[in-house]
Amino acid sequence: YNGTLFRFPLRSAQVAKQSEIKMHSYDTNDVEELVANFRRLGPDALLFLKNIRSIKIYDMAGPDAEPKLLYQMRAVPDPPGDASRYLTLPAFV
């Protein structure tokens, strides 16, 4: 894999209590809200990230499942060929 991967696992309240990292539970609604906020704010944020040109959000239904693309956005040169200015293009899947 050529890139950076962030994994946001779901965890029940019972599992979160035992966590040494974070004692906050995350359910499906929490993750859906995170993705909705990212869809709203992501394109503007991408303009200020110097070395990031694309962001994709996938859903993994299980350990053996193929990832399903939920959302992607990318920064493209504007005008084409001019790497000093970029325009973000969100794509709802």
Number of C-alpha atoms within 10 A of each C-alpha: 4 4 7 7 9 6 7 8 11 14 16 12 14 11 12 16 13 10 13 7 7 9 15 13 16 15 12 11 9 12 14 11 11 11 16 13 11 15 18 11 11 18 21 13 11 21 17 10 10 7 8 13 15 16 16 13 17 13 12 13 10 8 7 7 9 11 13 12 13 13 18 18 19 19 19 17 14 13 11 10 9 10 10 8 13 18 16 19 14 18 13 10 9
